[in-house]
Amino acid sequence: MRRVRPGVAAARGSAGGAGGTASRTAGPASSRTAGAPARAPGEERALTSVAAGETYGAREAAEPKGGQPVDVPRLWHVTLSVSGEQAPLTEVRRALEQLAHDHPFLLTSRYAGDHAEIRYWEEARDLHDAAAVALRLWGEHRQTAGLPPWEIVGLEVIDRQTYQQRIAEGYGPAPATPVGVHPY
């Protein structure tokens, strides 16, 4: 199956070229694709701009489905809660600071001697992928960051729009919550 950006298929199909190889034109002074006549001497190329959003690269690689790209990564706000036996506060803080260094998207961590909460942004295709990565985070970094042997006791994964809506309604952490590792 050939991948085509929205709007391009109509231009190719309407030009009447065999196999969809007709040139795309934005006007009489635009550039032509291979095999099309060259510009007349002195004729300038028409320049057009294309709005490139945050999903530009993913749109190019995704198959169109009803005009919308499939499997475009989105941002998810993750809150991971862990708990376990009492550990020295200095060790918990040092381990969480190392985790923040290893995982650059970490926003904030709150901790006590027997539990902690980590908030960060994850880029993933869907909620399932974001949750899977979040559930692996503590275990995968336990050795490298020296995290306590606590278990995951809570997980919240919400999309960016829901997060922003909660903030606007006065729920959730205030936008001015300091980034970093802080005691409860």
FENPELIN-V589990 format. One record per pair of residues at least 12 apart in sequence whose C-alpha atoms are under 10 Angstrom apart, sorted by sequence separation. I is the first residue (numbers start at 1). J is the second residue. If there is no record, write none. Layout:
# FENPELIN-V589990
i:j
I:J
I:J
This chain:
# FENPELIN-V589990
i:j
11:23
12:24
21:33
22:34
23:35
31:43
58:70
59:71
96:108
97:109
106:118
107:119
108:120
122:134
138:150
139:151
11:24
12:25
21:34
22:35
23:36
30:43
31:44
32:45
58:71
59:72
96:109
106:119
107:120
138:151
139:152
10:24
11:25
21:35
22:36
29:43
30:44
31:45
55:69
58:72
59:73
96:110
105:119
106:120
107:121
120:134
138:152
9:24
11:26
28:43
29:44
30:45
31:46
57:72
58:73
96:111
105:120
106:121
137:152
8:24
29:45
30:46
31:47
56:72
93:109
104:120
105:121
106:122
136:152
28:45
29:46
30:47
55:72
93:110
103:120
104:121
105:122
135:152
27:45
28:46
29:47
30:48
55:73
93:111
100:118
105:123
134:152
27:46
54:73
55:74
92:111
93:112
99:118
135:154
26:46
54:74
92:112
93:113
96:116
100:120
118:138
135:155
25:46
26:47
92:113
96:117
134:155
26:48
89:111
90:112
91:113
92:114
96:118
134:156
89:112
90:113
92:115
93:116
134:157
88:112
89:113
92:116
131:155
87:112
88:113
89:114
131:156
86:112
87:113
88:114
131:157
86:113
87:114
130:157
131:158
78:106
79:107
81:109
83:111
85:113
86:114
87:115
130:158
78:107
79:108
80:109
81:110
82:111
83:112
84:113
85:114
86:115
128:157
130:159
77:107
79:109
81:111
83:113
84:114
85:115
127:157
83:114
84:115
127:158
82:114
83:115
84:116
127:159
82:115
83:116
115:148
126:159
81:115
82:116
83:117
103:137
114:148
116:150
81:116
82:117
113:148
115:150
117:152
122:157
80:116
81:117
82:118
114:150
115:151
116:152
117:153
121:157
80:117
81:118
115:152
116:153
117:154
118:155
119:156
120:157
121:158
122:159
79:117
80:118
81:119
99:137
103:141
115:153
117:155
119:157
121:159
79:118
80:119
99:138
102:141
121:160
78:118
79:119
80:120
78:119
79:120
77:119
78:120
79:121
99:141
102:144
77:120
78:121
98:141
99:142
102:145
76:120
77:121
78:122
101:145
76:121
77:122
96:141
99:144
100:145
75:121
76:122
77:123
95:141
98:144
99:145
74:121
75:122
76:123
95:142
98:145
99:146
74:122
75:123
76:124
95:143
97:145
98:146
99:147
73:122
74:123
75:124
76:125
95:144
96:145
98:147
73:123
74:124
75:125
76:126
95:145
96:146
72:123
73:124
74:125
75:126
76:127
80:131
94:145
95:146
96:147
72:124
73:125
74:126
75:127
78:130
94:146
95:147
96:148
6:59
71:124
72:125
73:126
74:127
76:129
77:130
78:131
92:145
94:147
95:148
5:59
71:125
72:126
76:130
80:134
92:146
93:147
119:173
5:60
70:125
71:126
75:130
76:131
78:133
79:134
80:135
91:146
92:147
4:60
5:61
73:129
74:130
78:134
82:138
91:147
92:148
3:60
4:61
5:62
73:130
80:137
81:138
91:148
3:61
4:62
5:63
6:64
80:138
3:62
4:63
5:64
120:179
3:63
4:64
6:66
7:67
87:147
88:148
119:179
2:63
3:64
6:67
87:148
119:180
1:63
5:67
6:68
86:148
87:149
118:180
5:68
6:69
85:148
87:150
118:181
5:69
84:148
85:149
86:150
117:181
83:148
84:149
85:150
116:181
117:182
82:148
83:149
84:150
85:151
116:182
82:149
83:150
84:151
116:183
117:184
82:150
83:151
84:152
116:184
81:150
82:151
83:152
84:153
108:177
109:178
115:184
81:151
82:152
83:153
107:177
108:178
109:179
110:180
111:181
112:182
113:183
81:152
82:153
83:154
107:178
108:179
109:180
110:181
111:182
112:183
113:184
80:152
81:153
82:154
107:179
108:180
109:181
110:182
111:183
112:184
80:153
81:154
82:155
106:179
107:180
108:181
109:182
110:183
111:184
80:154
81:155
106:180
107:181
108:182
109:183
110:184
79:154
80:155
81:156
106:181
109:184
79:155
80:156
78:155
79:156
80:157
78:156
79:157
77:156
78:157
79:158
76:156
77:157
78:158
100:180
76:157
77:158
78:159
100:181
76:158
77:159
99:181
75:158
76:159
77:160
97:180
75:159
76:160
77:161
96:180
97:181
74:159
75:160
76:161
77:162
78:163
96:181
97:182
74:160
75:161
76:162
77:163
95:181
96:182
76:163
77:164
94:181
93:181
92:181
93:182
93:183
92:183
89:183
